[in-house]
Amino acid sequence: MNFDFSNLFWIFLAVLSFLPGWQKRQIETRRLQTLRSFEQQRQSRVILLIHRQESISLLGIPLSRYISIEDSEQVLRAIRLTPPETPIDLILHTPGGLVLATEQIARALIRHRAKVSVFVPHYAMSGGTMLAMAADEIVMDANAVLGPVDPQLGQTAAASVLKVVEQKPIEKIDDQTLIMADLSRKAIQQVQQFVRTLLKDDFPNPKIAPENIDKIVDFLTTGQVTHDYPITVEEATELGLPITVGLPPAIYNLMELYPQPQGGRPSVQYIPMPYQPRPALPESTGRPLPEQSRQ
């Protein structure tokens, strides 16, 4: 019997082309099942805002993600479809993003009548921190971090532009820098006003002690630290933010379903099970073993 290997080759290519789509559908199904289970446990609407590097098609080109207008449209729709009496749980994993998109989501969260909780398994920087401040409760992993929300003009911190104007005589500053300084001053004022609005939210209960608001606004918006400075759980609690430590296991399960794309060998590797050290061997007594035990 003659076997046509060319047909086998084309079958292999067909299977290879359909495999990524099948794998994607499988993981999407698992995500929905995990989400549905978590919602039933919490009796809440769960919204995920997770930004990782993702691969484009079959080329494996990494694409960085951040809070975008498309994100705000989807999150706003989810909030709008949530009954006013239903709590919202927002799971955040993001480096930040557009100010416009972030403020739209944050305003929608503070207007929601029921309790809003934000869960941070790893980090919620910049705009992610702004969204966290819109919540009634921020639930974090013990090693998770938040970040400053000071405005950035391109790649430059607005506070740093103002520092130049303060330290140099005005006749030695070019017009472009003066324009940037004017924009920087306005940007900082706008962010401070908005953060203050988030922190003064009184529904259902005041979430921030009034005496802590000025301290939080000043630290997060004035460029006292770099924009990528990690604000730990301990530091956020000391500032007066409503931090709770300890995430439900379902959050970690969800993060496993949003894997970072792999290129070549993995950069981190471990045995995926709770670590159980082997029991220590009994210490030697220095005496020879019984004859039957010797080898």
C-alpha positions as CSV (number, residue, x, y, z in Angstrom):
1,M,0.0,0.0,0.0
2,N,1.4,3.3,-1.0
3,F,1.2,6.1,1.6
4,D,1.3,9.7,0.5
5,F,3.5,11.6,3.0
6,S,2.6,14.9,1.4
7,N,-1.0,14.5,2.7
8,L,0.4,13.8,6.2
9,F,2.4,17.0,5.9
10,W,-0.7,19.1,5.1
11,I,-2.7,17.4,7.8
12,F,0.1,18.3,10.3
13,L,0.0,22.0,9.1
14,A,-3.8,22.1,9.5
15,V,-3.6,20.8,13.0
16,L,-0.8,23.2,13.8
17,S,-2.8,26.1,12.6
18,F,-6.0,25.2,14.6
19,L,-4.1,24.4,17.8
20,P,-3.6,28.0,19.0
21,G,-7.3,28.8,18.6
22,W,-8.4,25.6,20.4
23,Q,-6.0,26.3,23.3
24,K,-7.3,29.9,23.5
25,R,-10.9,28.7,23.7
26,Q,-9.9,26.2,26.4
27,I,-8.3,28.8,28.6
28,E,-11.1,31.3,28.1
29,T,-13.6,28.6,29.2
30,R,-11.5,28.0,32.4
31,R,-11.4,31.7,33.1
32,L,-15.2,32.0,32.8
33,Q,-15.7,29.0,35.1
34,T,-13.3,30.4,37.7
35,L,-14.9,33.8,37.5
36,R,-18.4,32.4,37.9
37,S,-17.3,30.4,40.9
38,F,-15.7,33.4,42.6
39,E,-18.8,35.6,41.9
40,Q,-21.0,32.9,43.5
41,Q,-18.7,32.8,46.6
42,R,-18.6,36.5,47.0
43,Q,-22.1,37.3,45.7
44,S,-20.6,40.1,43.7
45,R,-19.8,41.3,40.2
46,V,-16.2,40.4,39.5
47,I,-14.3,42.5,36.9
48,L,-10.8,41.7,35.9
49,L,-8.3,44.4,34.6
50,I,-5.1,42.5,34.0
51,H,-2.3,43.8,31.8
52,R,0.5,41.5,30.9
53,Q,2.8,41.3,27.9
54,E,0.9,39.3,25.3
55,S,2.1,37.7,22.1
56,I,0.8,38.7,18.7
57,S,-0.6,35.8,16.6
58,L,2.1,33.2,15.8
59,L,5.0,35.6,15.6
60,G,5.5,35.8,19.4
61,I,6.1,39.5,19.4
62,P,5.6,40.9,22.9
63,L,2.9,43.7,23.2
64,S,2.8,45.7,26.4
65,R,-0.6,46.5,27.8
66,Y,-1.9,49.4,29.8
67,I,-5.2,51.0,30.8
68,S,-6.7,52.3,27.6
69,I,-9.9,53.9,26.3
70,E,-11.1,50.4,25.2
71,D,-10.6,49.2,28.8
72,S,-12.6,52.0,30.2
73,E,-15.5,51.3,27.7
74,Q,-15.6,47.7,28.8
75,V,-15.3,48.3,32.5
76,L,-17.9,51.1,32.4
77,R,-20.3,48.8,30.6
78,A,-19.7,46.1,33.3
79,I,-20.4,48.6,36.1
80,R,-23.5,49.9,34.3
81,L,-24.9,46.4,34.0
82,T,-24.3,45.7,37.7
83,P,-27.4,46.2,39.9
84,P,-26.8,49.1,42.4
85,E,-27.1,46.8,45.4
86,T,-24.6,44.2,44.1
87,P,-21.0,44.6,45.3
88,I,-18.2,45.0,42.8
89,D,-14.8,43.2,43.1
90,L,-12.2,44.6,40.8
91,I,-9.0,42.5,40.3
92,L,-6.2,44.7,39.3
93,H,-2.8,43.8,37.7
94,T,-1.6,46.8,35.8
95,P,1.3,49.3,35.3
96,G,-1.2,52.2,34.9
97,G,-2.3,53.9,31.7
98,L,-4.2,56.8,30.2
99,V,-5.4,59.4,32.7
100,L,-8.7,59.9,30.9
101,A,-9.5,56.2,30.9
102,T,-8.4,55.8,34.5
103,E,-10.5,58.7,35.8
104,Q,-13.6,57.5,33.9
105,I,-13.4,54.1,35.6
106,A,-12.6,55.6,39.0
107,R,-15.6,57.9,38.9
108,A,-17.9,55.1,37.9
109,L,-16.6,53.0,40.9
110,I,-17.2,55.7,43.5
111,R,-20.7,56.3,42.1
112,H,-21.6,52.6,42.6
113,R,-23.9,52.4,45.6
114,A,-22.8,49.0,46.9
115,K,-19.4,48.1,48.3
116,V,-16.4,48.2,45.9
117,S,-13.3,46.0,46.7
118,V,-10.1,46.1,44.7
119,F,-7.8,43.0,44.8
120,V,-4.1,43.5,44.0
121,P,-2.2,40.1,43.7
122,H,1.1,41.6,42.4
123,Y,1.0,45.3,41.5
124,A,-1.3,48.2,40.6
125,M,0.9,51.1,39.7
126,S,0.1,54.7,38.8
127,G,-3.5,54.6,37.3
128,G,-4.0,51.3,39.0
129,T,-3.4,52.9,42.4
130,M,-5.9,55.6,41.4
131,L,-8.5,52.9,40.8
132,A,-7.6,51.3,44.1
133,M,-8.3,54.6,45.9
134,A,-11.8,54.6,44.4
135,A,-12.6,51.4,46.3
136,D,-14.0,51.0,49.8
137,E,-11.4,48.3,50.5
138,I,-8.0,47.5,49.0
139,V,-7.2,43.8,49.4
140,M,-3.5,43.0,48.7
141,D,-1.1,40.1,48.8
142,A,1.5,40.7,51.5
143,N,4.1,41.3,48.8
144,A,2.0,43.3,46.4
145,V,2.7,47.0,45.8
146,L,1.0,50.2,44.7
147,G,2.6,53.3,43.1
148,P,2.6,57.1,43.0
149,V,0.1,58.9,40.8
150,D,2.1,62.0,40.0
151,P,1.5,63.1,36.4
152,Q,4.0,62.4,33.7
153,L,4.5,64.6,30.6
154,G,5.9,62.2,28.1
155,Q,8.8,60.5,29.8
156,T,9.3,63.3,32.3
157,A,7.8,63.8,35.7
158,A,5.8,67.0,36.0
159,A,7.3,67.6,39.4
160,S,10.8,67.4,38.0
161,V,10.0,70.1,35.3
162,L,8.8,72.4,38.1
163,K,12.0,71.8,40.0
164,V,14.0,73.1,37.1
165,V,12.0,76.3,37.0
166,E,12.5,76.8,40.8
167,Q,16.2,76.2,40.7
168,K,17.3,78.2,37.6
169,P,16.9,81.9,36.9
170,I,14.0,82.5,34.5
171,E,16.2,84.2,31.9
172,K,18.2,81.0,31.5
173,I,15.2,78.8,30.9
174,D,14.0,78.3,27.3
175,D,10.4,78.9,26.3
176,Q,9.7,75.2,25.7
177,T,10.6,74.4,29.3
178,L,8.5,77.3,30.6
179,I,5.5,75.9,28.6
180,M,6.2,72.5,30.1
181,A,6.3,73.9,33.6
182,D,2.9,75.6,33.1
183,L,1.4,72.3,31.9
184,S,3.1,70.5,34.8
185,R,1.6,72.8,37.4
186,K,-1.8,72.4,35.9
187,A,-1.4,68.6,35.7
188,I,-0.4,68.3,39.3
189,Q,-3.3,70.5,40.5
190,Q,-5.8,68.4,38.4
191,V,-4.5,65.1,39.8
192,Q,-4.5,66.4,43.3
193,Q,-8.1,67.6,43.0
194,F,-9.2,64.2,41.6
195,V,-7.4,62.1,44.2
196,R,-8.9,64.3,46.9
197,T,-12.4,63.6,45.4
198,L,-11.7,59.8,45.5
199,L,-10.5,59.9,49.1
200,K,-13.4,62.0,50.4
201,D,-16.0,59.5,49.2
202,D,-18.4,58.9,52.1
203,F,-20.5,56.0,50.8
204,P,-21.2,53.6,52.4
205,N,-18.8,54.7,55.1
206,P,-15.8,57.1,55.1
207,K,-12.9,54.9,54.0
208,I,-10.1,57.4,54.8
209,A,-9.7,59.3,58.1
210,P,-10.0,63.0,57.2
211,E,-6.6,63.8,58.9
212,N,-4.8,61.4,56.5
213,I,-6.1,62.9,53.2
214,D,-3.6,65.7,52.9
215,K,-0.7,63.4,53.7
216,I,-1.8,60.8,51.1
217,V,-2.4,63.4,48.4
218,D,0.9,65.1,49.1
219,F,2.9,61.9,49.0
220,L,1.3,60.4,45.9
221,T,1.1,63.4,43.6
222,T,4.1,65.7,44.2
223,G,7.0,63.6,43.0
224,Q,8.6,63.0,46.4
225,V,9.7,59.6,45.0
226,T,10.1,58.3,41.5
227,H,7.0,57.3,39.5
228,D,8.0,53.6,39.6
229,Y,8.5,53.6,43.4
230,P,6.9,50.5,45.0
231,I,4.6,51.4,47.9
232,T,4.4,48.3,50.1
233,V,1.5,47.1,52.1
234,E,3.1,48.5,55.3
235,E,3.8,51.9,53.8
236,A,0.3,52.1,52.3
237,T,-1.3,51.2,55.6
238,E,0.9,53.8,57.4
239,L,-0.3,56.4,54.9
240,G,-3.9,55.6,55.9
241,L,-5.2,53.7,52.9
242,P,-7.9,51.1,53.7
243,I,-5.6,48.0,53.2
244,T,-6.5,44.4,54.0
245,V,-3.8,41.8,53.6
246,G,-4.7,38.3,52.3
247,L,-6.2,37.3,49.0
248,P,-8.7,34.5,48.4
249,P,-7.0,31.5,46.6
250,A,-9.3,32.0,43.6
251,I,-7.5,35.2,42.7
252,Y,-4.2,33.3,42.4
253,N,-6.0,30.7,40.3
254,L,-7.2,33.4,37.9
255,M,-3.7,34.9,37.6
256,E,-2.5,31.4,36.5
257,L,-5.0,31.6,33.6
258,Y,-3.4,34.9,32.4
259,P,0.2,33.5,31.8
260,Q,3.1,35.6,30.7
261,P,4.1,34.5,27.2
262,Q,7.1,32.2,27.2
263,G,10.0,32.7,24.8
264,G,12.7,30.0,25.0
265,R,13.5,28.6,28.4
266,P,11.5,29.8,31.4
267,S,13.1,32.5,33.5
268,V,11.5,31.1,36.7
269,Q,10.9,27.5,37.4
270,Y,9.8,25.5,40.4
271,I,7.8,22.4,41.3
272,P,4.1,23.5,41.3
273,M,2.9,22.2,44.6
274,P,3.1,23.3,48.3
275,Y,6.6,22.9,49.4
276,Q,7.1,20.1,52.0
277,P,10.7,19.7,53.1
278,R,11.9,16.1,53.5
279,P,12.2,15.0,57.2
280,A,15.7,15.3,58.6
281,L,17.7,12.1,59.0
282,P,18.5,11.2,62.6
283,E,21.8,12.5,63.8
284,S,24.6,9.9,63.9
285,T,25.5,8.6,67.4
286,G,29.0,7.8,66.4
287,R,28.5,4.1,67.1
288,P,28.9,1.5,64.4
289,L,25.7,0.2,62.8
290,P,24.4,-3.3,63.7
291,E,25.9,-6.0,61.5
292,Q,22.6,-6.6,59.7
293,S,22.3,-2.9,58.8
294,R,25.7,-2.5,57.2
295,Q,26.0,-2.3,53.4
